[in-house]
Amino acid sequence: MSTTTTPAQDDALDPGGAGGVPPEEARADRPERSRPPRRWQSAAAWTMLAPNLVLLGVFLVVPLGWAIVMSFQAKRSFGPGRWNGLENLGRLLGDDVFWRALLNTAIFTAVCVPVAVAAGLGLALLMNKALPGRGVFRTVVYLPIVVSTLVTSLIGLLLFDETVGIINGVLRDLGLGQVAWQTDGVLAMTSVIIMTLWTRIGFAMIIYLAALQDLDPQLVEAAELDGASRFNVVRHIVVPTLRPTTFFLVVINMIWSFQVFDIVFVMTNGGPGYDTTMLVTYAYDEGFGPARNFGYGATVGVVLFVITTVIVVFQVRRNARREEA
């Protein structure tokens, strides 16, 4: 009597298949793709990171460490200095010019950061539509980011100079008289803020434009179909969606504001008096001005670094708590 078996029964009787080799051994005989050892992977990663790490070390870590060391010295030349402990810090805490520079920097930051971010968002929303001459307008707004900050500062000086400035020249031709852009403290700060905003708004606009490309258009269309106005769409959909981008722009603009130097140095040189003196320009004047007090200038720079770090860390933690809520 003949017997027949099904394929499943054949596999059960012969687990190795036609060759009689068990599946585990068959898989073991297959050649596996060899992977480099973990130490070689780490070595390759560090090799690719090495150029950037060297640049960071040479141009960031070493100067910062040197500045911290000089802040504890009475140093007025490129030679060795004399250790004086916390004497520089004690002088700084009682220095009226330092506190004026800190106040000027805080006012400058409080004005520039929100205006630059808000104006950049508004222009991005406008430029995100199909408008005539959109490319030309984008170029004009973004131009200060491409050129050197020194060039932008010279343009600002050409515009706001009291004697030969274009703005005062136009005002004189109109019979309105000239404006004291350099001799009035409030107007001098205003001119610096205007030129700074010109360099910041274009950057914020480009970043927001890139973020708007990832915005889901179906959300906007659904809101508009439900009768939401354009203002409510921006307020309740666009702004919350762009919150990470806004956080990035706020932090980077705050860092830039505390580091402002070129525009102030070229346009007002900190004047009139100390009305536009910022922390960076004050550190420069102390370290490389007539006094050549490298130690005290380094102390101002270190304090500026600590203030900036504390503010950035506070913003990062605040944003993290908001995201978790």
Residue frames as qw, qx, qy, qz and C-alpha x, y, z in Angstrom:
[[0.000, 0.892, 0.453, 0.000, 0.00, 0.00, 0.00],
 [0.440, 0.362, -0.006, 0.821, 1.49, 3.30, -1.02],
 [0.283, -0.759, -0.395, 0.434, 1.52, 6.32, 1.25],
 [0.328, 0.649, 0.157, 0.668, 1.55, 9.96, 0.27],
 [0.407, -0.527, -0.346, 0.661, 2.69, 12.88, 2.35],
 [0.158, 0.957, 0.231, 0.073, 1.96, 16.55, 2.12],
 [0.467, 0.627, -0.239, 0.576, 4.69, 19.16, 1.67],
 [0.378, -0.741, 0.283, -0.477, 4.27, 20.20, 5.31],
 [0.931, -0.315, 0.178, -0.044, 4.83, 16.58, 6.39],
 [0.819, 0.389, -0.107, 0.409, 7.89, 16.37, 4.15],
 [0.126, 0.746, -0.303, 0.580, 9.34, 19.45, 5.85],
 [0.670, -0.602, 0.269, -0.342, 8.65, 17.94, 9.23],
 [0.984, -0.060, 0.112, 0.128, 10.37, 14.68, 8.27],
 [0.717, 0.217, 0.059, 0.660, 13.30, 16.50, 6.67],
 [0.199, -0.906, -0.194, 0.320, 13.93, 19.75, 8.58],
 [0.386, -0.502, 0.369, 0.681, 17.04, 20.45, 6.60],
 [0.535, 0.655, -0.125, -0.518, 15.26, 20.45, 3.28],
 [0.889, 0.421, -0.169, -0.060, 16.62, 18.63, 0.30],
 [0.426, 0.615, -0.579, 0.324, 20.12, 18.88, 1.57],
 [0.789, -0.349, -0.487, 0.137, 19.34, 17.52, 5.00],
 [0.376, 0.148, -0.361, 0.841, 20.95, 20.52, 6.70],
 [0.192, -0.693, -0.608, 0.338, 19.01, 22.07, 9.60],
 [0.184, 0.895, 0.239, 0.328, 17.91, 25.68, 9.02],
 [0.424, -0.883, 0.115, 0.165, 20.10, 26.99, 11.86],
 [0.667, -0.291, 0.447, 0.521, 23.21, 25.48, 10.31],
 [0.495, 0.568, 0.453, 0.476, 22.17, 26.74, 6.88],
 [0.030, -0.982, -0.104, -0.156, 21.92, 30.30, 8.26],
 [0.582, -0.704, 0.272, 0.303, 25.23, 29.90, 9.98],
 [0.691, 0.042, 0.474, 0.544, 26.87, 28.94, 6.69],
 [0.347, 0.851, 0.295, 0.263, 25.64, 32.14, 5.00],
 [0.505, 0.109, -0.132, 0.846, 28.30, 34.84, 4.72],
 [0.173, -0.866, -0.408, 0.231, 27.35, 37.84, 6.93],
 [0.320, 0.822, -0.013, 0.470, 28.21, 41.41, 6.05],
 [0.652, -0.191, -0.359, 0.640, 31.25, 42.29, 8.07],
 [0.130, -0.958, -0.145, -0.208, 31.08, 45.45, 10.16],
 [0.406, 0.522, -0.450, 0.600, 34.11, 47.38, 11.29],
 [0.487, -0.336, -0.648, 0.480, 34.83, 47.20, 14.99],
 [0.185, -0.909, -0.374, 0.016, 33.25, 49.86, 17.18],
 [0.471, -0.634, 0.096, 0.606, 36.62, 51.43, 17.89],
 [0.364, 0.080, 0.511, 0.775, 37.14, 52.00, 14.16],
 [0.001, 0.754, 0.559, 0.347, 33.72, 53.61, 13.88],
 [0.366, -0.867, -0.182, 0.283, 34.57, 55.95, 16.76],
 [0.502, -0.356, 0.304, 0.727, 37.95, 56.73, 15.21],
 [0.267, 0.401, 0.571, 0.664, 36.29, 57.64, 11.90],
 [0.156, -0.872, -0.446, -0.127, 33.78, 59.91, 13.65],
 [0.449, -0.770, -0.001, 0.453, 36.47, 61.72, 15.64],
 [0.498, -0.054, 0.432, 0.750, 38.56, 62.09, 12.49],
 [0.131, 0.619, 0.530, 0.565, 35.72, 63.90, 10.73],
 [0.322, -0.898, -0.300, -0.016, 35.04, 66.05, 13.80],
 [0.686, -0.316, -0.042, 0.654, 38.71, 66.89, 14.36],
 [0.316, 0.348, 0.192, 0.862, 38.96, 69.97, 12.03],
 [0.300, -0.735, -0.281, -0.539, 35.96, 71.66, 13.66],
 [0.729, -0.622, -0.223, 0.180, 37.16, 70.74, 17.14],
 [0.625, -0.054, -0.001, 0.779, 40.56, 72.25, 16.39],
 [0.076, 0.518, 0.221, 0.823, 38.97, 75.47, 15.16],
 [0.526, -0.742, -0.293, -0.293, 36.71, 75.66, 18.21],
 [0.771, -0.446, -0.174, 0.421, 39.66, 75.06, 20.49],
 [0.519, 0.080, 0.072, 0.848, 41.94, 77.61, 18.85],
 [0.003, -0.374, -0.209, -0.903, 39.41, 80.40, 18.29],
 [0.551, -0.597, -0.271, -0.516, 36.96, 79.84, 21.16],
 [0.829, -0.478, -0.267, 0.116, 38.23, 77.76, 24.07],
 [0.666, -0.010, -0.153, 0.730, 41.79, 79.12, 24.17],
 [0.063, 0.465, 0.021, 0.883, 40.80, 82.84, 23.92],
 [0.595, -0.638, -0.239, -0.427, 38.06, 82.35, 26.52],
 [0.838, -0.371, -0.252, 0.310, 40.46, 80.64, 28.91],
 [0.505, 0.175, -0.094, 0.840, 43.07, 83.33, 28.32],
 [0.187, -0.602, -0.129, -0.766, 40.49, 86.06, 29.00],
 [0.742, -0.604, -0.259, -0.134, 39.51, 84.38, 32.28],
 [0.766, -0.179, -0.191, 0.587, 43.15, 84.23, 33.32],
 [0.288, 0.333, 0.011, 0.898, 43.74, 87.91, 32.41],
 [0.381, -0.709, -0.291, -0.518, 40.63, 88.97, 34.36],
 [0.750, -0.623, -0.154, 0.161, 42.56, 88.13, 37.54],
 [0.677, -0.059, 0.050, 0.732, 45.60, 90.18, 36.50],
 [0.032, 0.903, 0.008, -0.429, 46.72, 93.79, 36.33],
 [0.646, 0.066, 0.543, 0.532, 47.91, 93.60, 32.75],
 [0.220, 0.862, 0.076, -0.450, 48.61, 96.63, 30.59],
 [0.218, 0.648, -0.609, -0.403, 50.83, 95.16, 27.86],
 [0.879, 0.211, -0.356, -0.235, 51.43, 91.95, 25.97],
 [0.301, 0.411, -0.780, 0.364, 53.99, 90.90, 28.55],
 [0.432, -0.296, -0.821, 0.229, 53.37, 89.06, 31.81],
 [0.325, -0.682, -0.146, -0.639, 50.83, 90.58, 34.17],
 [0.023, 0.240, -0.718, 0.653, 50.57, 90.90, 37.94],
 [0.368, -0.424, -0.821, -0.103, 47.99, 88.79, 39.75],
 [0.131, -0.224, 0.284, -0.923, 45.53, 90.95, 41.65],
 [0.107, 0.255, 0.899, -0.340, 42.76, 88.47, 42.48],
 [0.109, 0.692, 0.708, 0.085, 39.26, 89.97, 42.43],
 [0.171, -0.485, -0.074, 0.854, 40.44, 93.58, 42.23],
 [0.059, -0.020, -0.560, -0.826, 39.21, 93.97, 38.64],
 [0.259, -0.499, -0.794, -0.231, 35.80, 92.57, 39.58],
 [0.273, -0.629, -0.482, 0.544, 35.53, 94.90, 42.54],
 [0.073, -0.316, 0.182, 0.928, 36.34, 97.88, 40.34],
 [0.127, -0.210, -0.726, -0.642, 33.77, 96.73, 37.79],
 [0.244, -0.597, -0.760, 0.077, 30.97, 96.50, 40.36],
 [0.191, -0.730, -0.277, 0.595, 31.61, 100.13, 41.32],
 [0.236, -0.101, 0.452, 0.854, 32.12, 101.37, 37.76],
 [0.393, 0.561, 0.343, -0.643, 29.31, 103.71, 36.65],
 [0.348, 0.494, -0.515, -0.608, 30.34, 103.41, 33.02],
 [0.052, 0.048, -0.991, -0.114, 29.99, 99.63, 33.15],
 [0.229, 0.444, 0.770, -0.396, 26.45, 99.86, 34.55],
 [0.374, 0.618, -0.016, -0.691, 25.58, 102.46, 31.92],
 [0.252, 0.361, -0.773, -0.457, 26.92, 100.16, 29.21],
 [0.064, 0.153, 0.980, -0.106, 24.91, 97.26, 30.67],
 [0.326, 0.562, 0.490, -0.581, 21.76, 99.40, 30.68],
 [0.347, 0.570, -0.349, -0.657, 22.37, 100.51, 27.09],
 [0.138, 0.185, -0.935, -0.270, 22.88, 96.90, 26.02],
 [0.180, 0.328, 0.875, -0.308, 19.69, 95.82, 27.80],
 [0.378, 0.624, 0.206, -0.652, 17.65, 98.61, 26.14],
 [0.275, 0.488, -0.620, -0.549, 19.18, 97.84, 22.77],
 [0.030, 0.012, -0.996, -0.080, 18.34, 94.14, 23.18],
 [0.256, 0.435, 0.720, -0.476, 14.79, 94.80, 24.43],
 [0.422, 0.635, -0.006, -0.647, 14.04, 96.87, 21.33],
 [0.264, 0.490, -0.691, -0.462, 15.90, 94.98, 18.62],
 [0.129, -0.046, 0.991, -0.003, 14.94, 91.39, 19.45],
 [0.397, 0.476, 0.715, -0.323, 11.11, 91.62, 19.39],
 [0.394, 0.724, -0.055, -0.564, 11.02, 94.11, 16.52],
 [0.132, 0.477, -0.775, -0.393, 13.38, 92.04, 14.35],
 [0.188, 0.087, 0.978, -0.028, 11.48, 88.80, 15.00],
 [0.387, 0.592, 0.562, -0.429, 8.02, 90.31, 14.52],
 [0.347, 0.720, -0.226, -0.557, 9.01, 92.24, 11.39],
 [0.014, 0.345, -0.884, -0.314, 10.72, 89.17, 9.97],
 [0.296, 0.291, 0.899, -0.141, 7.56, 87.13, 10.48],
 [0.392, 0.704, 0.292, -0.516, 5.40, 89.80, 8.87],
 [0.264, 0.646, -0.506, -0.507, 7.65, 90.07, 5.82],
 [0.127, -0.144, 0.969, 0.153, 7.84, 86.28, 5.54],
 [0.391, 0.478, 0.736, -0.278, 4.04, 86.02, 5.49],
 [0.377, 0.771, 0.001, -0.513, 3.95, 88.73, 2.85],
 [0.174, 0.598, -0.682, -0.384, 6.73, 87.24, 0.73],
 [0.371, -0.016, 0.928, -0.033, 5.23, 83.76, 0.97],
 [0.560, 0.621, 0.464, -0.293, 2.56, 84.86, -1.49],
 [0.564, 0.312, 0.472, 0.601, 2.90, 85.30, -5.23],
 [0.002, 0.901, 0.164, -0.402, 3.57, 89.05, -5.43],
 [0.625, 0.719, 0.009, 0.306, 5.11, 91.04, -8.28],
 [0.226, 0.764, -0.403, 0.451, 8.76, 91.85, -7.65],
 [0.830, -0.546, 0.024, -0.111, 8.94, 89.40, -4.75],
 [0.890, 0.043, -0.063, 0.450, 12.45, 88.24, -5.63],
 [0.321, 0.600, -0.116, 0.724, 13.81, 91.78, -5.86],
 [0.453, -0.730, 0.088, -0.505, 12.28, 92.73, -2.53],
 [0.932, -0.346, -0.031, 0.099, 13.70, 89.62, -0.86],
 [0.736, 0.277, -0.105, 0.609, 17.14, 90.52, -2.17],
 [0.031, 0.705, -0.111, 0.700, 16.94, 94.09, -0.88],
 [0.674, -0.649, 0.079, -0.343, 15.87, 92.96, 2.59],
 [0.954, -0.232, 0.058, 0.182, 18.44, 90.16, 2.79],
 [0.571, 0.698, -0.192, 0.386, 21.33, 92.18, 1.30],
 [0.208, -0.807, 0.423, -0.354, 22.82, 93.34, 4.66],
 [0.879, -0.324, 0.346, -0.059, 23.27, 89.69, 5.70],
 [0.881, 0.378, 0.078, 0.275, 25.38, 89.00, 2.61],
 [0.363, 0.743, -0.234, 0.510, 27.68, 92.01, 2.83],
 [0.506, 0.009, -0.576, 0.642, 30.08, 92.70, 5.68],
 [0.325, -0.782, -0.485, 0.216, 28.79, 94.31, 8.86],
 [0.363, -0.427, 0.063, 0.826, 31.44, 96.99, 8.41],
 [0.082, 0.219, 0.547, 0.804, 29.97, 97.89, 5.03],
 [0.265, -0.695, -0.635, -0.208, 26.51, 98.12, 6.58],
 [0.423, -0.671, -0.281, 0.541, 27.93, 100.34, 9.32],
 [0.269, -0.186, 0.269, 0.906, 29.51, 102.65, 6.75],
 [0.079, -0.475, -0.639, -0.599, 26.17, 102.88, 4.94],
 [0.374, -0.755, -0.524, 0.124, 24.58, 103.85, 8.24],
 [0.395, -0.503, -0.036, 0.768, 27.21, 106.53, 8.79],
 [0.143, 0.109, 0.485, 0.856, 26.60, 107.84, 5.29],
 [0.213, -0.618, -0.651, -0.386, 22.88, 108.05, 6.01],
 [0.470, -0.790, -0.390, 0.048, 22.90, 109.48, 9.54],
 [0.531, -0.070, -0.122, 0.835, 26.00, 111.69, 9.63],
 [0.029, -0.804, -0.391, 0.447, 24.98, 115.16, 10.85],
 [0.078, -0.643, 0.271, 0.712, 27.20, 117.06, 8.46],
 [0.225, 0.364, -0.659, -0.618, 27.28, 115.12, 5.19],
 [0.334, 0.152, 0.918, -0.150, 24.59, 112.50, 5.82],
 [0.049, -0.260, -0.713, -0.649, 21.98, 111.84, 3.17],
 [0.214, -0.666, -0.713, 0.052, 19.04, 112.13, 5.57],
 [0.215, -0.693, -0.206, 0.656, 20.08, 115.54, 6.91],
 [0.145, -0.154, 0.468, 0.858, 20.87, 116.67, 3.37],
 [0.099, -0.457, -0.760, -0.451, 17.34, 115.83, 2.26],
 [0.267, -0.737, -0.550, 0.287, 15.86, 117.52, 5.32],
 [0.226, -0.508, 0.049, 0.830, 17.88, 120.69, 4.66],
 [0.045, 0.080, 0.618, 0.781, 16.73, 120.74, 1.05],
 [0.222, -0.591, -0.731, -0.259, 13.15, 120.50, 2.26],
 [0.088, -0.589, 0.113, -0.795, 13.72, 123.35, 4.69],
 [0.771, -0.518, -0.313, -0.196, 13.12, 121.20, 7.76],
 [0.256, -0.794, 0.495, -0.243, 16.53, 121.60, 9.36],
 [0.547, 0.317, -0.770, 0.085, 18.98, 118.92, 10.35],
 [0.849, -0.469, -0.133, -0.205, 18.67, 116.24, 13.04],
 [0.130, -0.736, 0.627, -0.219, 21.34, 115.77, 15.73],
 [0.941, 0.037, -0.309, -0.135, 21.98, 112.12, 15.01],
 [0.711, 0.186, -0.492, 0.466, 25.42, 112.09, 16.70],
 [0.097, 0.336, -0.419, 0.838, 25.09, 114.74, 19.42],
 [0.650, -0.288, 0.148, -0.688, 21.75, 113.66, 20.89],
 [0.222, -0.277, 0.920, -0.167, 21.93, 110.43, 22.88],
 [0.645, 0.294, 0.593, -0.381, 18.41, 109.20, 22.12],
 [0.655, 0.676, -0.104, -0.322, 18.73, 109.92, 18.40],
 [0.150, 0.606, -0.777, -0.080, 22.18, 108.31, 18.29],
 [0.394, -0.065, 0.893, -0.210, 20.77, 105.12, 19.84],
 [0.675, 0.501, 0.336, -0.425, 17.84, 105.30, 17.43],
 [0.496, 0.694, -0.432, -0.294, 20.15, 105.43, 14.41],
 [0.041, -0.402, 0.914, -0.041, 22.11, 102.43, 15.70],
 [0.534, 0.166, 0.753, -0.347, 18.91, 100.47, 16.29],
 [0.657, 0.608, 0.039, -0.444, 17.57, 101.29, 12.81],
 [0.406, 0.618, -0.646, -0.189, 20.70, 100.02, 11.08],
 [0.215, -0.236, 0.926, -0.200, 20.84, 96.95, 13.32],
 [0.648, 0.323, 0.540, -0.429, 17.24, 96.09, 12.47],
 [0.598, 0.639, -0.291, -0.387, 18.08, 96.37, 8.78],
 [0.245, 0.472, -0.847, -0.025, 20.69, 93.65, 9.27],
 [0.272, -0.059, 0.888, -0.367, 18.43, 91.44, 11.41],
 [0.654, 0.326, 0.287, -0.620, 15.02, 91.55, 9.72],
 [0.608, 0.481, -0.510, -0.374, 16.26, 89.96, 6.49],
 [0.158, 0.263, -0.940, 0.148, 17.73, 87.01, 8.35],
 [0.389, 0.145, 0.720, -0.556, 14.51, 86.47, 10.32],
 [0.655, 0.430, -0.045, -0.619, 12.49, 86.71, 7.10],
 [0.500, 0.404, -0.732, -0.224, 14.52, 84.00, 5.36],
 [0.006, -0.109, 0.940, -0.323, 14.32, 81.66, 8.36],
 [0.496, 0.281, 0.522, -0.634, 10.57, 82.13, 8.64],
 [0.622, 0.453, -0.325, -0.550, 10.13, 81.62, 4.90],
 [0.335, 0.280, -0.899, -0.042, 11.89, 78.28, 5.15],
 [0.172, 0.082, 0.854, -0.485, 9.67, 77.30, 8.09],
 [0.563, 0.353, 0.191, -0.722, 6.50, 78.34, 6.26],
 [0.492, 0.338, -0.677, -0.430, 7.30, 75.86, 3.49],
 [0.226, 0.007, -0.962, 0.154, 6.74, 73.04, 6.01],
 [0.377, 0.118, 0.461, -0.795, 3.42, 74.44, 7.23],
 [0.238, 0.301, 0.915, 0.119, 0.53, 72.11, 6.42],
 [0.166, -0.054, -0.269, -0.947, -1.68, 74.06, 3.98],
 [0.396, -0.409, -0.769, -0.291, -4.68, 71.89, 4.85],
 [0.313, -0.479, -0.583, 0.576, -4.78, 73.40, 8.35],
 [0.003, -0.274, 0.023, 0.962, -4.96, 76.90, 6.91],
 [0.293, -0.131, -0.625, -0.711, -7.56, 75.91, 4.33],
 [0.377, -0.452, -0.807, 0.040, -9.71, 74.20, 6.96],
 [0.203, -0.471, -0.419, 0.749, -9.60, 77.26, 9.20],
 [0.109, 0.171, -0.253, -0.946, -10.49, 79.58, 6.32],
 [0.339, -0.266, -0.765, -0.478, -13.41, 77.33, 5.33],
 [0.359, -0.521, -0.716, 0.296, -14.66, 77.52, 8.93],
 [0.030, -0.915, -0.291, -0.279, -14.76, 81.30, 8.59],
 [0.607, -0.575, -0.054, 0.546, -11.54, 82.23, 10.41],
 [0.244, 0.965, -0.071, -0.072, -10.10, 85.59, 9.46],
 [0.694, 0.525, -0.331, 0.364, -6.54, 85.97, 8.22],
 [0.118, -0.672, 0.487, -0.545, -5.49, 87.46, 11.56],
 [0.800, -0.337, 0.351, -0.351, -6.95, 84.51, 13.50],
 [0.953, 0.267, -0.113, 0.087, -5.29, 82.03, 11.14],
 [0.437, 0.609, -0.446, 0.488, -1.92, 83.66, 11.77],
 [0.334, -0.589, 0.454, -0.579, -2.52, 83.94, 15.51],
 [0.801, -0.237, 0.406, -0.372, -3.91, 80.49, 16.24],
 [0.963, 0.228, 0.136, 0.048, -2.29, 78.33, 13.54],
 [0.630, 0.651, -0.224, 0.359, 0.80, 79.92, 12.01],
 [0.100, -0.764, 0.454, -0.447, 2.37, 81.42, 15.15],
 [0.777, -0.407, 0.429, -0.214, 2.01, 78.27, 17.34],
 [0.952, 0.267, 0.085, 0.125, 3.33, 76.09, 14.52],
 [0.543, 0.662, -0.233, 0.462, 6.38, 78.34, 14.09],
 [0.566, -0.812, 0.098, -0.108, 7.17, 78.41, 17.81],
 [0.852, -0.245, 0.183, 0.425, 10.46, 76.45, 17.49],
 [0.531, 0.505, 0.173, 0.658, 11.61, 78.83, 14.76],
 [0.172, -0.889, -0.047, -0.422, 10.65, 81.83, 16.87],
 [0.755, -0.634, 0.097, 0.133, 12.58, 80.42, 19.82],
 [0.786, 0.068, 0.184, 0.587, 15.68, 80.00, 17.67],
 [0.292, 0.682, 0.154, 0.653, 15.43, 83.55, 16.33],
 [0.421, -0.876, -0.032, -0.231, 14.89, 85.04, 19.79],
 [0.811, -0.473, 0.145, 0.312, 17.94, 83.29, 21.23],
 [0.689, 0.207, 0.223, 0.657, 20.23, 84.07, 18.30],
 [0.107, 0.797, 0.157, 0.574, 19.12, 87.73, 18.24],
 [0.569, -0.821, 0.012, -0.043, 19.73, 88.06, 21.96],
 [0.804, -0.250, 0.193, 0.503, 23.25, 86.73, 21.55],
 [0.484, 0.486, 0.250, 0.684, 23.87, 89.10, 18.64],
 [0.157, -0.900, -0.156, -0.375, 22.50, 92.05, 20.60],
 [0.661, -0.725, 0.112, 0.161, 24.84, 91.44, 23.52],
 [0.726, -0.139, 0.342, 0.580, 27.73, 91.15, 21.05],
 [0.400, 0.867, 0.236, 0.183, 26.97, 94.27, 18.99],
 [0.553, -0.507, 0.141, 0.646, 30.15, 96.16, 18.15],
 [0.446, 0.163, 0.455, 0.754, 30.74, 97.14, 14.51],
 [0.030, 0.752, 0.478, 0.452, 27.71, 99.38, 14.01],
 [0.416, -0.881, -0.174, 0.144, 28.21, 101.22, 17.30],
 [0.616, -0.406, 0.213, 0.640, 31.95, 101.60, 16.79],
 [0.375, 0.251, 0.467, 0.761, 31.62, 103.03, 13.28],
 [0.049, -0.729, -0.487, -0.479, 28.49, 105.17, 13.66],
 [0.362, -0.879, -0.079, -0.299, 28.81, 106.67, 17.16],
 [0.491, 0.367, -0.605, 0.509, 31.93, 105.19, 18.81],
 [0.425, -0.356, -0.721, 0.416, 29.87, 104.89, 21.98],
 [0.057, -0.161, -0.213, 0.962, 28.91, 108.56, 22.08],
 [0.095, 0.735, -0.239, 0.628, 27.74, 111.13, 22.69],
 [0.450, -0.563, 0.530, -0.447, 29.31, 110.63, 26.08],
 [0.125, -0.144, 0.980, -0.050, 28.40, 107.07, 26.99],
 [0.622, 0.218, 0.214, -0.721, 24.86, 107.14, 25.59],
 [0.874, 0.321, -0.211, -0.298, 25.50, 104.36, 23.04],
 [0.062, 0.542, -0.826, 0.141, 28.34, 102.55, 24.80],
 [0.921, -0.100, -0.236, -0.292, 27.69, 98.80, 24.83],
 [0.795, -0.518, 0.312, 0.046, 29.42, 96.13, 26.88],
 [0.865, 0.198, 0.222, 0.405, 31.56, 94.96, 23.96],
 [0.359, 0.784, -0.021, 0.506, 32.61, 98.49, 22.95],
 [0.420, -0.844, 0.239, -0.234, 33.43, 99.28, 26.60],
 [0.886, -0.286, 0.297, 0.210, 35.56, 96.13, 26.89],
 [0.717, 0.477, 0.149, 0.487, 37.33, 97.11, 23.66],
 [0.057, 0.902, -0.093, 0.419, 37.96, 100.67, 24.86],
 [0.620, -0.720, 0.300, -0.087, 39.40, 99.43, 28.14],
 [0.886, -0.141, 0.356, 0.261, 41.56, 96.75, 26.56],
 [0.644, 0.270, 0.350, 0.624, 42.74, 98.47, 23.37],
 [0.054, 0.960, 0.181, 0.206, 42.08, 102.14, 24.09],
 [0.200, 0.786, -0.376, 0.448, 44.60, 104.62, 25.49],
 [0.606, -0.608, 0.404, -0.314, 44.58, 102.92, 28.91],
 [0.579, 0.362, -0.729, -0.055, 45.58, 99.51, 27.48],
 [0.445, -0.325, 0.666, -0.502, 44.11, 97.85, 30.56],
 [0.490, 0.117, -0.797, -0.333, 43.92, 94.30, 29.23],
 [0.137, -0.100, -0.908, 0.384, 43.02, 92.82, 32.60],
 [0.294, 0.342, 0.454, -0.769, 40.02, 95.06, 33.19],
 [0.513, 0.320, -0.386, -0.697, 38.86, 94.74, 29.60],
 [0.379, 0.057, -0.917, -0.111, 39.03, 90.95, 29.92],
 [0.068, 0.209, 0.782, -0.583, 36.96, 91.19, 33.11],
 [0.470, 0.355, 0.083, -0.804, 34.21, 93.08, 31.26],
 [0.521, 0.265, -0.663, -0.468, 34.31, 90.45, 28.52],
 [0.218, -0.021, -0.958, 0.184, 34.06, 87.56, 30.97],
 [0.248, 0.298, 0.582, -0.714, 31.12, 89.16, 32.77],
 [0.531, 0.354, -0.237, -0.733, 29.43, 89.67, 29.39],
 [0.424, 0.158, -0.865, -0.215, 29.99, 85.99, 28.60],
 [0.033, -0.153, -0.886, 0.437, 28.46, 84.94, 31.93],
 [0.387, 0.349, 0.293, -0.801, 25.42, 87.20, 31.46],
 [0.541, 0.318, -0.485, -0.610, 24.83, 85.92, 27.94],
 [0.316, 0.076, -0.946, -0.003, 25.18, 82.29, 29.03],
 [0.131, 0.223, 0.755, -0.603, 22.75, 82.73, 31.92],
 [0.486, 0.372, 0.059, -0.789, 20.14, 84.37, 29.68],
 [0.521, 0.274, -0.675, -0.445, 20.45, 81.70, 26.98],
 [0.193, -0.020, -0.959, 0.207, 20.22, 78.85, 29.51],
 [0.279, 0.287, 0.552, -0.732, 17.17, 80.49, 31.07],
 [0.554, 0.363, -0.214, -0.718, 15.49, 80.78, 27.66],
 [0.430, 0.193, -0.854, -0.222, 16.29, 77.17, 26.78],
 [0.056, -0.136, -0.907, 0.396, 14.89, 75.82, 30.05],
 [0.379, 0.339, 0.321, -0.799, 11.82, 78.03, 29.80],
 [0.566, 0.318, -0.459, -0.607, 11.15, 76.78, 26.29],
 [0.310, 0.086, -0.947, 0.009, 11.66, 73.15, 27.41],
 [0.145, 0.235, 0.755, -0.594, 9.11, 73.58, 30.23],
 [0.491, 0.378, 0.022, -0.784, 6.68, 75.15, 27.79],
 [0.501, 0.258, -0.710, -0.422, 7.05, 72.24, 25.38],
 [0.185, -0.030, -0.956, 0.223, 6.47, 69.71, 28.16],
 [0.297, 0.220, 0.504, -0.781, 3.34, 71.50, 29.39]]
